[in-house]
Amino acid sequence: MHITHLTLTNFRNYRHLDLDLPAGPVVIHGDNAQGKTNLLESIYLLATTRSHRASSDKDLMYRDACDEDMQVARLAAGAQRARNEVKVEIVLRAERTISLQAAGQTDAVIWSVRRQVRVNEVNRRSADLVGQINVVMFTAQDIELATGRSALCRRYLDAVNCQLDRDYLRSLQRYQKVLVQRNHLLRLLQEGRVGADQLDFWDEELVKSGSYIIMQRRCLVEALSGRAREIHRRISGGAEELRIAYAPNVAAEGSMSEIGAGFKEVLEKKRKREILQGMTLAGPHRDSLLFTVYGADVARFGSRGQQQTVVLSLKLAEAKHMQAEVNDHPIILLDDVFSELDPQRRKHLLALVSLYQQVLITATDLDCFDQSFLAGTARFRVNRGIIEPA
């Protein structure tokens, strides 16, 4: 699988971009804040419908277009898959309205953004876009995965599973909605405004969708762990032994029905405490991951270089797993990954990513690449949102 063409209009610092991309390794270089990360972000967004760094769609709009009453941003890509071609598109329409304030106060500007998704030029739901193009992305911020940030670990597991399993995506969406409703009900119970029996329905719904999430996360981590251990051994020159463990908030062993029974039992035990605190204290929204090298917790004892190697191994394991699941190469996106790797680890990493059909790598300069590697790459230079072959 590889992106053949990418079109961006009013996206981040790209006013307009039409870019043909070849298969194989592609190096995108330029100074900081020129648009390298924005380019990779656009591909990740087209593959997953989510940005890895923006909190709202409005943040994705071209920054100098804010004086317009309506902004339109468009991202589109054509991709060659193993069996066919696919075209994906996201259109963002941001409309500005003025909220009149009292005399002496500045009127407030309110933006609302509508999103339109197309697959092969047919309007579809956002969920239908996920998985059309498969990507594995590594950014400098992903090192936080290995430092014990539970929310980031959960987000990572969800991003991988959603690309591979539509049932997981639906279960996750349902779980998040139920969790909001259940927390609202717990706050009402805390205030004595409703009866505790009203929790029974929401408990059942939480267990139903949550059990599937827990089971699929467990299966994913089991699949990734062995692959990551072997990759880590190669990147580190055989000097370190990596293990990745799923750290669920409730028991994750057994079948889905067994997980569900255990989940329900935990909710029953925690009910009084949940009512006192006004929040749900058990479930996959509290899961995490544990990374160890020779039994030592990488979050506590690993150097920055070790932590980055651990996350790179995890991401490359994800790529191998994704390839096995969809019977096609995912697209690898590497954003500024060499800053804390020694030359030997860089060499091993480049050898591993070169096995994939398309790898997009950003860098501020080319000194971190071997000349033998550069000889087989396509190179583009980015300057203020303009990309040219180098």
Sine and cosine of phi, psi and omega as CSV:
sin_phi,cos_phi,sin_psi,cos_psi,sin_omega,cos_omega
0.00,0.00,0.69,-0.73,0.09,-1.00
-0.39,-0.92,0.52,-0.86,0.09,-1.00
-0.96,0.29,0.78,-0.63,0.03,-1.00
-0.99,-0.15,-0.53,0.85,-0.03,-1.00
-0.49,-0.87,0.63,-0.77,0.00,-1.00
-0.76,-0.65,0.76,-0.65,0.04,-1.00
-0.84,-0.55,0.78,-0.62,0.04,-1.00
-0.78,-0.63,0.73,-0.68,0.08,-1.00
-0.75,-0.67,0.84,-0.55,0.02,-1.00
0.83,0.55,0.59,0.81,0.04,-1.00
-0.95,-0.31,0.85,-0.52,-0.02,-1.00
0.77,0.64,-0.85,-0.53,-0.01,-1.00
-0.99,-0.14,0.26,0.97,0.05,-1.00
-0.98,-0.17,0.96,-0.30,0.09,-1.00
-0.94,0.35,-0.71,0.71,0.09,-1.00
-0.37,-0.93,0.75,-0.67,0.01,-1.00
-0.63,-0.77,0.76,-0.65,0.19,-0.98
-0.82,-0.57,0.92,-0.39,-0.15,-0.99
-0.74,-0.67,0.85,-0.53,0.15,-0.99
-1.00,0.06,0.75,-0.66,-0.02,-1.00
-0.88,-0.47,0.74,-0.68,0.04,-1.00
-1.00,0.08,0.25,-0.97,0.18,-0.98
-0.96,0.29,0.20,-0.98,0.00,-1.00
1.00,-0.02,-0.13,-0.99,0.01,-1.00
-0.96,0.28,0.70,-0.71,0.01,-1.00
-0.79,-0.61,0.83,-0.55,0.03,-1.00
-0.97,-0.25,0.81,-0.59,0.01,-1.00
-0.90,-0.43,0.93,-0.37,-0.11,-0.99
-0.81,-0.58,0.34,-0.94,-0.03,-1.00
0.29,-0.96,0.13,-0.99,0.01,-1.00
-0.92,0.39,0.18,-0.98,0.04,-1.00
-0.90,0.43,0.49,-0.87,0.09,-1.00
0.89,0.45,0.52,0.85,0.04,-1.00
-0.97,-0.25,-0.28,0.96,0.04,-1.00
0.81,-0.59,0.16,0.99,-0.02,-1.00
-0.90,0.43,-0.79,0.61,0.00,-1.00
-0.91,0.42,-0.60,0.80,0.02,-1.00
-0.86,0.51,-0.61,0.79,0.00,-1.00
-0.90,0.44,-0.74,0.67,0.02,-1.00
-0.91,0.41,-0.60,0.80,0.03,-1.00
-0.87,0.50,-0.63,0.77,-0.02,-1.00
-0.90,0.44,-0.63,0.78,0.02,-1.00
-0.93,0.36,-0.67,0.75,0.04,-1.00
-0.89,0.46,-0.64,0.76,0.02,-1.00
-0.89,0.45,-0.67,0.74,0.00,-1.00
-0.92,0.38,-0.43,0.90,0.00,-1.00
-1.00,0.07,-0.57,0.82,-0.15,-0.99
-0.88,-0.47,-0.17,0.99,-0.10,-1.00
0.95,0.31,0.05,1.00,-0.03,-1.00
-0.82,-0.57,0.56,-0.83,0.18,-0.98
-1.00,0.05,0.56,-0.83,0.02,-1.00
-0.99,0.11,-0.02,1.00,-0.05,-1.00
-0.59,-0.81,-0.22,0.98,-0.03,-1.00
-1.00,-0.04,0.65,-0.76,0.01,-1.00
-1.00,0.06,-0.32,0.95,0.02,-1.00
-0.50,-0.86,0.36,-0.93,0.02,-1.00
-0.89,0.45,-0.49,0.87,0.01,-1.00
-0.87,0.49,-0.53,0.85,0.00,-1.00
-0.92,0.39,-0.27,0.96,-0.04,-1.00
-1.00,0.07,-0.20,0.98,-0.09,-1.00
-0.96,0.28,0.49,-0.87,0.07,-1.00
-0.83,0.56,0.82,-0.57,-0.23,-0.97
-0.93,0.37,-0.41,0.91,-0.06,-1.00
-1.00,-0.02,0.13,0.99,-0.02,-1.00
-0.98,-0.20,0.21,0.98,-0.13,-0.99
-0.94,0.34,-0.24,0.97,0.01,-1.00
-0.99,0.16,-0.17,0.99,-0.01,-1.00
-0.99,0.14,0.56,-0.83,0.01,-1.00
-0.94,0.35,-0.49,0.87,0.08,-1.00
-0.70,-0.72,0.78,-0.62,0.09,-1.00
-0.96,-0.27,0.60,-0.80,0.10,-1.00
-0.77,-0.64,0.85,-0.52,0.10,-0.99
-0.92,-0.39,0.60,-0.80,-0.03,-1.00
-0.69,-0.73,0.73,-0.69,0.11,-0.99
-0.82,-0.58,0.75,-0.66,0.00,-1.00
-0.56,-0.83,0.56,-0.83,0.01,-1.00
-0.55,-0.83,0.57,-0.82,0.19,-0.98
-0.95,-0.30,0.66,-0.75,-0.03,-1.00
-0.72,-0.69,0.62,-0.79,0.10,-0.99
-0.99,-0.13,0.90,-0.44,0.05,-1.00
-0.99,-0.17,0.07,-1.00,-0.07,-1.00
-0.86,0.50,-0.60,0.80,-0.10,-1.00
-0.94,-0.33,-0.36,0.93,-0.06,-1.00
-0.31,-0.95,-0.01,-1.00,0.08,-1.00
-0.97,-0.23,0.40,-0.92,0.05,-1.00
-0.61,-0.80,0.58,-0.82,0.09,-1.00
-0.87,-0.49,0.77,-0.64,0.00,-1.00
-0.81,-0.59,0.50,-0.86,-0.08,-1.00
-0.47,-0.88,0.64,-0.77,0.13,-0.99
-0.79,-0.62,0.79,-0.61,0.06,-1.00
-0.90,-0.44,0.79,-0.61,0.03,-1.00
-0.92,-0.39,0.82,-0.57,0.03,-1.00
-0.89,-0.45,0.91,-0.41,-0.01,-1.00
-0.96,-0.28,0.86,-0.51,-0.01,-1.00
-0.94,-0.34,0.68,-0.73,-0.03,-1.00
-0.97,-0.24,0.75,-0.66,0.11,-0.99
-0.81,-0.58,0.46,-0.89,-0.01,-1.00
-0.96,-0.28,0.82,-0.57,0.07,-1.00
-0.99,-0.13,0.92,-0.38,-0.07,-1.00
-0.94,0.33,0.75,-0.66,-0.01,-1.00
-0.97,-0.26,0.10,-0.99,0.01,-1.00
-0.92,0.39,0.31,-0.95,-0.01,-1.00
-0.83,0.56,0.70,-0.71,0.00,-1.00
1.00,0.01,-0.13,0.99,0.01,-1.00
-0.94,-0.33,0.51,-0.86,0.01,-1.00
-0.97,0.25,0.75,-0.66,0.04,-1.00
-0.88,0.48,0.62,-0.78,-0.03,-1.00
-1.00,0.01,0.65,-0.76,0.07,-1.00
-0.99,-0.16,0.82,-0.57,-0.03,-1.00
-0.89,-0.46,0.79,-0.61,0.03,-1.00
-0.95,-0.31,0.68,-0.74,0.15,-0.99
-0.81,-0.58,0.67,-0.74,-0.08,-1.00
-0.87,-0.49,0.80,-0.60,0.09,-1.00
-0.96,-0.29,0.65,-0.76,-0.03,-1.00
-0.91,-0.40,0.70,-0.72,0.07,-1.00
-0.83,-0.56,0.72,-0.70,-0.06,-1.00
-0.86,-0.51,0.68,-0.73,0.08,-1.00
-0.76,-0.65,0.63,-0.77,0.14,-0.99
-0.83,-0.56,0.86,-0.51,-0.08,-1.00
0.80,0.60,0.67,0.74,0.09,-1.00
0.93,0.38,0.31,0.95,0.06,-1.00
-0.91,-0.42,0.75,-0.66,0.03,-1.00
-0.89,0.46,0.77,-0.64,-0.01,-1.00
-0.68,-0.74,0.15,-0.99,0.12,-0.99
-0.97,0.23,0.38,-0.93,0.03,-1.00
-0.85,0.53,-0.61,0.79,-0.01,-1.00
-0.88,0.47,-0.47,0.88,-0.01,-1.00
-0.96,0.27,-0.31,0.95,0.02,-1.00
-0.98,0.21,-0.55,0.84,-0.08,-1.00
-0.89,0.46,0.79,-0.61,0.02,-1.00
1.00,-0.07,-0.17,0.99,0.06,-1.00
-0.91,0.42,-0.65,0.76,0.12,-0.99
-0.85,-0.52,0.76,-0.65,-0.01,-1.00
-0.97,-0.23,0.78,-0.63,-0.01,-1.00
-0.75,-0.66,0.45,-0.89,0.19,-0.98
-0.81,-0.59,0.85,-0.52,-0.09,-1.00
-0.87,-0.49,0.68,-0.73,0.12,-0.99
-0.80,-0.60,0.79,-0.62,0.06,-1.00
-0.84,-0.54,0.22,-0.98,0.01,-1.00
-0.87,0.50,-0.53,0.85,-0.02,-1.00
-0.95,0.31,-0.33,0.95,-0.03,-1.00
-0.92,0.39,-0.22,0.98,0.07,-1.00
-0.86,0.51,-0.39,0.92,0.02,-1.00
-0.90,0.43,-0.32,0.95,0.10,-0.99
-0.84,0.55,-0.65,0.76,-0.07,-1.00
-1.00,0.10,-0.07,1.00,-0.02,-1.00
-0.98,-0.18,0.18,0.98,0.13,-0.99
1.00,-0.02,0.26,0.97,0.04,-1.00
-0.98,0.22,0.98,-0.22,-0.13,-0.99
-0.88,0.47,-0.67,0.74,-0.03,-1.00
-0.87,0.49,-0.64,0.76,0.02,-1.00
-0.93,0.38,-0.61,0.79,0.05,-1.00
-0.89,0.46,-0.69,0.72,0.02,-1.00
-0.90,0.43,-0.68,0.74,0.01,-1.00
-0.88,0.48,-0.62,0.79,0.02,-1.00
-0.90,0.43,-0.76,0.65,0.01,-1.00
-0.86,0.51,-0.64,0.77,0.01,-1.00
-0.92,0.40,-0.66,0.75,-0.03,-1.00
-0.89,0.46,-0.65,0.76,0.01,-1.00
-0.93,0.36,-0.76,0.65,-0.06,-1.00
-0.91,0.42,-0.58,0.82,-0.01,-1.00
-0.91,0.41,-0.55,0.84,0.04,-1.00
-0.93,0.37,-0.41,0.91,-0.13,-0.99
-0.96,-0.29,-0.29,0.96,-0.18,-0.98
-0.59,-0.81,0.96,-0.29,0.01,-1.00
-0.91,0.42,-0.54,0.84,0.05,-1.00
-0.89,0.45,-0.59,0.81,0.04,-1.00
-0.91,0.42,-0.70,0.72,0.02,-1.00
-0.86,0.52,-0.71,0.70,0.02,-1.00
-0.90,0.43,-0.67,0.75,0.02,-1.00
-0.90,0.44,-0.64,0.77,0.01,-1.00
-0.91,0.42,-0.70,0.72,0.02,-1.00
-0.89,0.46,-0.68,0.73,0.02,-1.00
-0.91,0.42,-0.69,0.73,-0.01,-1.00
-0.87,0.49,-0.69,0.72,-0.02,-1.00
-0.90,0.44,-0.63,0.77,0.04,-1.00
-0.92,0.39,-0.69,0.72,0.00,-1.00
-0.90,0.44,-0.65,0.76,-0.01,-1.00
-0.87,0.49,-0.67,0.74,0.03,-1.00
-0.88,0.47,-0.73,0.68,-0.01,-1.00
-0.90,0.43,-0.66,0.76,-0.03,-1.00
-0.92,0.39,-0.66,0.75,0.04,-1.00
-0.90,0.44,-0.61,0.79,0.06,-1.00
-0.89,0.46,-0.68,0.73,0.01,-1.00
-0.91,0.42,-0.63,0.77,0.02,-1.00
-0.88,0.47,-0.60,0.80,0.05,-1.00
-0.93,0.37,-0.59,0.80,0.08,-1.00
-0.91,0.41,-0.62,0.78,0.05,-1.00
-0.91,0.42,-0.62,0.78,0.03,-1.00
-0.85,0.52,-0.57,0.82,-0.01,-1.00
-1.00,0.02,-0.05,1.00,0.01,-1.00
0.96,0.28,0.43,0.90,-0.08,-1.00
-1.00,-0.06,-0.26,0.97,0.04,-1.00
-0.65,-0.76,0.17,-0.99,0.01,-1.00
-1.00,-0.03,0.47,-0.88,-0.05,-1.00
-0.91,0.41,-0.39,0.92,-0.02,-1.00
-0.90,0.43,-0.32,0.95,0.00,-1.00
-0.95,0.32,-0.22,0.98,0.05,-1.00
-0.96,0.28,-0.37,0.93,-0.13,-0.99
-0.84,0.54,-0.72,0.70,-0.02,-1.00
-0.89,0.46,-0.72,0.70,-0.06,-1.00
-0.94,0.34,-0.50,0.86,0.11,-0.99
-0.88,0.47,-0.71,0.70,0.00,-1.00
-0.88,0.48,-0.69,0.72,-0.01,-1.00
-0.92,0.39,-0.64,0.77,0.01,-1.00
-0.90,0.43,-0.67,0.74,0.00,-1.00
-0.92,0.39,-0.64,0.77,-0.06,-1.00
-0.88,0.48,-0.79,0.61,-0.02,-1.00
-0.98,0.20,-0.59,0.81,-0.03,-1.00
-0.92,0.40,-0.57,0.82,-0.01,-1.00
-0.90,0.43,-0.61,0.79,0.02,-1.00
-0.93,0.37,-0.64,0.77,0.03,-1.00
-0.88,0.48,-0.72,0.69,-0.01,-1.00
-0.88,0.48,-0.72,0.69,-0.03,-1.00
-0.88,0.47,-0.70,0.72,-0.03,-1.00
-0.95,0.32,-0.56,0.83,0.09,-1.00
-0.90,0.43,-0.69,0.73,0.02,-1.00
-0.86,0.50,-0.72,0.69,0.00,-1.00
-0.89,0.46,-0.63,0.77,0.00,-1.00
-0.91,0.42,-0.74,0.68,-0.02,-1.00
-0.89,0.46,-0.63,0.78,0.05,-1.00
-0.88,0.48,-0.65,0.76,0.00,-1.00
-0.93,0.36,-0.60,0.80,-0.04,-1.00
-0.97,0.23,-0.54,0.84,-0.17,-0.99
-0.87,0.49,-0.76,0.64,-0.02,-1.00
-0.90,0.44,-0.67,0.74,0.02,-1.00
-0.91,0.42,-0.69,0.73,-0.02,-1.00
-0.90,0.43,-0.59,0.81,0.00,-1.00
-0.88,0.48,-0.70,0.72,-0.01,-1.00
-0.93,0.37,-0.67,0.74,0.02,-1.00
-0.90,0.43,-0.68,0.73,0.01,-1.00
-0.88,0.48,-0.63,0.78,0.02,-1.00
-0.87,0.49,-0.62,0.78,-0.01,-1.00
-0.95,0.30,-0.70,0.72,-0.02,-1.00
-0.90,0.43,-0.63,0.78,-0.04,-1.00
-1.00,0.07,0.08,1.00,0.00,-1.00
0.96,0.29,0.43,0.90,0.03,-1.00
0.98,0.19,0.15,0.99,-0.12,-0.99
-1.00,0.01,-0.23,0.97,-0.12,-0.99
-0.70,-0.71,0.54,-0.84,-0.02,-1.00
-0.91,-0.41,0.93,-0.38,-0.06,-1.00
-0.99,-0.14,0.65,-0.76,0.15,-0.99
-0.73,-0.69,0.66,-0.75,0.03,-1.00
-0.87,-0.48,0.77,-0.63,-0.02,-1.00
-0.81,-0.59,0.63,-0.78,0.11,-0.99
-0.98,0.19,0.76,-0.65,0.01,-1.00
-0.91,-0.41,0.99,0.16,-0.05,-1.00
-0.97,0.24,0.40,-0.92,0.02,-1.00
-0.99,0.16,-0.44,0.90,0.11,-0.99
-0.78,-0.62,0.30,-0.95,-0.07,-1.00
-0.82,0.58,0.74,-0.67,-0.09,-1.00
-0.92,-0.39,0.06,1.00,-0.03,-1.00
-0.99,0.14,0.39,-0.92,0.07,-1.00
1.00,0.03,-0.19,-0.98,-0.03,-1.00
-0.97,0.24,0.10,-1.00,0.01,-1.00
-0.89,0.45,-0.62,0.78,0.01,-1.00
-0.92,0.39,-0.58,0.81,0.03,-1.00
-0.94,0.35,-0.64,0.77,0.07,-1.00
-0.88,0.47,-0.69,0.72,0.00,-1.00
-0.88,0.47,-0.66,0.75,0.01,-1.00
-0.90,0.44,-0.67,0.75,0.02,-1.00
-0.92,0.38,-0.62,0.78,0.02,-1.00
-0.89,0.46,-0.72,0.70,-0.01,-1.00
-0.89,0.45,-0.63,0.77,0.01,-1.00
-0.90,0.44,-0.66,0.75,0.02,-1.00
-0.90,0.44,-0.67,0.75,0.02,-1.00
-0.87,0.48,-0.64,0.77,0.01,-1.00
-0.91,0.42,-0.65,0.76,-0.01,-1.00
-0.93,0.37,-0.54,0.84,-0.08,-1.00
-1.00,-0.06,0.03,1.00,-0.14,-0.99
-0.83,0.55,-0.75,0.66,-0.03,-1.00
-0.88,0.48,-0.67,0.74,-0.01,-1.00
-0.92,0.39,-0.61,0.79,0.02,-1.00
-0.90,0.43,-0.64,0.77,0.02,-1.00
-0.91,0.42,-0.65,0.76,0.02,-1.00
-0.89,0.46,-0.62,0.79,-0.05,-1.00
-1.00,-0.06,-0.26,0.97,0.04,-1.00
0.95,0.32,0.51,0.86,0.01,-1.00
-0.42,-0.91,0.39,-0.92,0.01,-1.00
-0.98,0.17,0.84,-0.54,-0.14,-0.99
-0.97,-0.23,-0.06,1.00,-0.02,-1.00
-0.72,-0.69,0.63,-0.78,0.05,-1.00
0.63,-0.78,0.11,-0.99,-0.05,-1.00
-0.92,0.40,-0.20,0.98,0.07,-1.00
-0.96,0.29,0.04,1.00,0.05,-1.00
-0.83,-0.55,0.28,0.96,0.01,-1.00
-0.96,0.28,0.22,-0.98,0.09,-1.00
-0.42,-0.91,-0.09,-1.00,0.08,-1.00
-0.80,-0.60,0.47,-0.88,0.05,-1.00
-0.82,-0.57,0.81,-0.59,0.02,-1.00
-0.92,-0.40,0.79,-0.61,0.05,-1.00
-0.76,-0.65,0.58,-0.82,0.13,-0.99
-0.86,-0.51,0.90,-0.43,-0.12,-0.99
0.80,0.60,0.65,0.76,0.07,-1.00
0.99,0.13,-0.16,0.99,-0.01,-1.00
-1.00,-0.04,0.71,-0.71,0.00,-1.00
-0.91,0.42,0.88,-0.48,-0.04,-1.00
-0.91,0.42,-0.54,0.84,0.00,-1.00
-0.89,0.46,-0.58,0.82,-0.07,-1.00
-1.00,-0.09,-0.58,0.81,-0.18,-0.98
-0.88,-0.47,-0.12,0.99,-0.05,-1.00
-0.99,0.12,0.57,-0.82,0.11,-0.99
-0.96,0.28,0.20,-0.98,0.03,-1.00
-0.88,0.48,-0.64,0.77,0.03,-1.00
-0.90,0.44,-0.66,0.75,0.05,-1.00
-0.90,0.43,-0.69,0.73,0.00,-1.00
-0.89,0.46,-0.65,0.76,0.02,-1.00
-0.92,0.38,-0.61,0.79,0.04,-1.00
-0.90,0.43,-0.63,0.77,0.04,-1.00
-0.87,0.49,-0.72,0.70,-0.04,-1.00
-0.94,0.35,-0.62,0.78,0.07,-1.00
-0.88,0.48,-0.66,0.75,0.03,-1.00
-0.89,0.46,-0.66,0.75,0.05,-1.00
-0.88,0.48,-0.71,0.70,-0.04,-1.00
-0.92,0.40,-0.64,0.77,0.03,-1.00
-0.94,0.33,-0.52,0.86,0.13,-0.99
-0.91,0.41,-0.63,0.78,0.09,-1.00
-0.85,0.52,-0.68,0.74,0.00,-1.00
-0.89,0.46,-0.69,0.72,0.02,-1.00
-0.91,0.41,-0.64,0.77,0.03,-1.00
-0.91,0.42,-0.69,0.72,0.00,-1.00
-0.90,0.44,-0.65,0.76,0.03,-1.00
-0.87,0.49,-0.66,0.75,0.01,-1.00
-0.93,0.38,-0.59,0.81,-0.07,-1.00
-0.97,0.26,-0.63,0.77,-0.08,-1.00
-0.97,-0.25,-0.04,1.00,0.00,-1.00
0.85,0.53,0.66,0.75,0.02,-1.00
-0.33,-0.94,0.44,-0.90,0.03,-1.00
-0.96,0.28,0.77,-0.64,0.19,-0.98
-0.97,0.25,0.31,-0.95,0.09,-1.00
-1.00,0.06,0.76,-0.66,-0.03,-1.00
-0.99,-0.14,0.79,-0.62,0.03,-1.00
-0.88,-0.47,0.91,-0.42,-0.02,-1.00
-0.88,-0.47,0.92,-0.39,-0.08,-1.00
-0.95,-0.32,0.97,-0.24,0.07,-1.00
0.82,0.57,0.84,0.54,-0.12,-0.99
-1.00,-0.09,-0.12,0.99,-0.16,-0.99
-0.99,-0.13,-0.03,1.00,-0.16,-0.99
-0.88,0.47,-0.53,0.85,-0.07,-1.00
-0.86,-0.51,0.36,0.93,0.05,-1.00
-0.96,-0.27,0.65,-0.76,0.07,-1.00
-0.97,0.25,0.26,-0.97,-0.08,-1.00
-0.82,0.57,-0.61,0.79,-0.02,-1.00
-0.92,0.40,-0.65,0.76,0.01,-1.00
-0.94,0.33,-0.57,0.82,0.09,-1.00
-0.87,0.50,-0.71,0.71,-0.03,-1.00
-0.87,0.49,-0.72,0.69,0.02,-1.00
-0.90,0.44,-0.65,0.76,-0.01,-1.00
-0.89,0.45,-0.73,0.68,-0.01,-1.00
-0.88,0.47,-0.59,0.80,0.03,-1.00
-0.90,0.43,-0.61,0.79,-0.03,-1.00
-0.96,0.29,-0.70,0.72,-0.06,-1.00
-0.96,0.29,-0.39,0.92,0.00,-1.00
-0.92,0.39,-0.22,0.98,0.02,-1.00
-0.97,0.24,-0.25,0.97,-0.07,-1.00
-1.00,-0.02,0.37,-0.93,-0.14,-0.99
-0.92,0.38,-0.55,0.83,0.06,-1.00
-0.54,-0.84,0.77,-0.64,0.03,-1.00
-0.74,-0.67,0.85,-0.53,0.05,-1.00
-0.96,-0.29,0.85,-0.52,-0.09,-1.00
-0.84,-0.54,0.78,-0.63,0.07,-1.00
-0.98,-0.21,0.51,-0.86,0.03,-1.00
-0.35,-0.94,0.46,-0.89,0.05,-1.00
-0.99,0.16,-0.42,0.91,0.08,-1.00
-0.49,-0.87,0.06,-1.00,-0.10,-1.00
-0.97,-0.23,0.07,1.00,-0.08,-1.00
-0.92,0.38,-0.38,0.93,-0.04,-1.00
-0.99,0.13,-0.04,1.00,-0.01,-1.00
-0.96,-0.27,0.64,-0.77,0.16,-0.99
-0.92,0.39,0.55,-0.83,0.02,-1.00
-0.89,0.45,-0.53,0.85,0.02,-1.00
-0.91,0.41,-0.57,0.82,0.06,-1.00
-0.95,0.32,-0.70,0.71,-0.02,-1.00
-0.88,0.47,-0.50,0.87,-0.04,-1.00
-0.89,0.46,-0.43,0.90,-0.02,-1.00
-0.97,-0.26,0.31,0.95,-0.05,-1.00
-0.91,-0.41,0.39,-0.92,0.25,-0.97
-1.00,-0.03,0.68,-0.73,-0.07,-1.00
-0.83,-0.55,0.68,-0.73,0.04,-1.00
-0.77,-0.64,0.60,-0.80,0.07,-1.00
-0.94,-0.35,0.70,-0.72,-0.01,-1.00
-0.95,-0.32,0.75,-0.67,0.07,-1.00
-0.56,-0.83,0.94,-0.35,0.03,-1.00
0.79,0.62,0.75,0.66,0.08,-1.00
0.97,0.22,0.23,0.97,0.06,-1.00
-0.87,-0.49,0.77,-0.63,-0.05,-1.00
-0.91,-0.42,0.75,-0.66,0.01,-1.00
-0.71,-0.70,0.54,-0.84,0.10,-1.00
-0.86,0.51,0.63,-0.77,-0.01,-1.00
-0.94,-0.34,0.00,0.00,0.00,0.00
